[in-house]
Amino acid sequence: MKSRTAGMWWGTSIEAPDPGALARFYAELLGWHLGHEEPDTAIVAASPNGPFFVFQRADGYRAPVWPPVDGRQRPMMHFDFQVGDLESAVAEAVSLGAVLADIQPQPNVRVLLDPAGHPFCLCLDEDSQ
């Protein structure tokens, strides 16, 4: 984008019923830092230059259902994180508040739900085996 200059932040915005709690979950899961928090917004950053995840309060928030079900809130997006040890990464995510989804579509991927119900995937880096 031509109007961007060095130092301008960029990121993905995610709706949540409790932005601070969800930001702290992802900060701990990814080893990123909580860069900003106020009642309706929290930001997690990989570094001072990003990338950033921006969590925003959504009144009337409804958690997405995975896999999708007709008539229910569909997931609009999800994160994929590559990991070197799938089972230990799942255990760590669960210890932080994630829930393993009932349906797992692939042997080298685990679908989990974050504390707000958003699906995310841990994907095994088979080259690290």
C-alpha positions as CSV (number, residue, x, y, z in Angstrom):
1,M,0.0,0.0,0.0
2,K,1.6,3.2,-1.1
3,S,0.5,5.3,1.9
4,R,2.3,3.0,4.4
5,T,5.6,4.1,5.8
6,A,8.2,2.3,7.9
7,G,7.0,1.8,11.4
8,M,3.3,1.6,10.6
9,W,1.7,-1.5,12.2
10,W,-0.3,-4.1,10.4
11,G,-2.2,-7.2,11.6
12,T,-5.3,-9.3,11.9
13,S,-8.3,-8.2,14.0
14,I,-10.2,-10.9,15.8
15,E,-13.6,-10.5,17.6
16,A,-13.8,-11.8,21.2
17,P,-16.1,-11.5,24.2
18,D,-13.0,-10.7,26.4
19,P,-10.2,-9.2,24.3
20,G,-7.6,-9.1,27.1
21,A,-8.1,-12.8,28.0
22,L,-7.8,-13.9,24.4
23,A,-4.8,-11.8,23.8
24,R,-3.1,-13.2,26.9
25,F,-3.9,-16.8,25.6
26,Y,-2.2,-16.1,22.2
27,A,0.7,-14.2,23.8
28,E,1.5,-17.2,26.0
29,L,0.8,-19.8,23.2
30,L,3.1,-18.1,20.7
31,G,5.7,-16.6,23.1
32,W,4.7,-13.1,21.8
33,H,4.2,-10.0,24.0
34,L,1.1,-8.2,25.0
35,G,1.8,-4.8,23.4
36,H,-1.4,-2.9,24.4
37,E,-4.5,-3.6,26.5
38,E,-7.6,-1.5,27.3
39,P,-11.1,-2.6,28.1
40,D,-12.3,-3.2,24.5
41,T,-9.0,-3.8,22.7
42,A,-5.8,-5.8,23.2
43,I,-2.8,-6.2,20.9
44,V,-0.3,-9.1,20.8
45,A,2.9,-8.6,18.8
46,A,5.6,-11.0,17.5
47,S,8.1,-8.0,17.6
48,P,7.9,-4.2,17.7
49,N,7.5,-4.4,13.9
50,G,4.8,-7.1,13.9
51,P,3.0,-9.0,12.9
52,F,0.2,-8.1,15.3
53,F,-3.1,-9.7,16.4
54,V,-5.7,-7.2,17.4
55,F,-8.4,-8.5,19.7
56,Q,-11.6,-6.4,19.8
57,R,-14.7,-6.7,22.0
58,A,-17.7,-7.8,20.1
59,D,-21.1,-7.3,21.8
60,G,-23.4,-10.3,21.2
61,Y,-20.3,-12.4,20.3
62,R,-21.2,-15.9,19.2
63,A,-18.4,-18.5,19.0
64,P,-18.1,-20.2,15.6
65,V,-18.9,-23.8,15.3
66,W,-16.3,-26.2,13.8
67,P,-16.9,-28.1,11.7
68,P,-19.5,-25.8,10.2
69,V,-23.2,-26.5,10.9
70,D,-26.0,-25.0,8.8
71,G,-27.8,-22.2,10.7
72,R,-24.9,-21.7,13.2
73,Q,-22.1,-19.1,13.2
74,R,-19.4,-20.3,10.7
75,P,-15.7,-19.8,11.2
76,M,-14.7,-16.9,9.1
77,M,-11.0,-17.5,9.4
78,H,-8.5,-19.5,11.4
79,F,-4.8,-19.5,12.3
80,D,-2.4,-22.2,11.3
81,F,0.8,-22.6,13.3
82,Q,3.5,-25.1,12.3
83,V,5.0,-27.1,15.1
84,G,7.9,-29.5,15.5
85,D,6.2,-31.8,18.0
86,L,2.5,-32.1,17.5
87,E,1.5,-33.9,20.7
88,S,3.5,-31.6,23.0
89,A,2.2,-28.5,21.2
90,V,-1.4,-29.7,21.7
91,A,-0.7,-30.4,25.4
92,E,0.7,-26.9,25.8
93,A,-2.3,-25.2,24.0
94,V,-4.8,-27.2,26.1
95,S,-2.9,-26.3,29.3
96,L,-3.4,-22.6,28.3
97,G,-7.2,-23.0,27.8
98,A,-7.6,-24.4,24.3
99,V,-9.9,-27.3,23.7
100,L,-9.2,-30.1,21.2
101,A,-12.0,-30.3,18.6
102,D,-14.0,-33.5,18.4
103,I,-13.3,-33.9,14.6
104,Q,-9.7,-34.1,13.3
105,P,-9.6,-34.1,9.5
106,Q,-5.9,-35.0,9.0
107,P,-3.3,-37.1,10.9
108,N,-0.6,-34.4,10.8
109,V,-2.9,-31.5,11.9
110,R,-4.8,-30.9,15.2
111,V,-7.8,-28.5,15.2
112,L,-8.2,-26.8,18.5
113,L,-10.6,-24.1,19.8
114,D,-9.2,-21.1,21.6
115,P,-10.9,-19.8,24.8
116,A,-13.4,-17.7,22.7
117,G,-14.2,-20.7,20.5
118,H,-12.2,-19.7,17.4
119,P,-10.7,-22.7,15.6
120,F,-6.9,-22.8,15.0
121,C,-4.7,-25.5,13.7
122,L,-1.4,-26.9,14.8
123,C,0.4,-28.4,11.8
124,L,3.2,-30.8,12.1
125,D,6.4,-29.8,10.3
126,E,7.3,-33.2,9.0
127,D,10.7,-32.0,7.9
128,S,11.7,-31.6,11.6
129,Q,11.1,-35.2,12.3
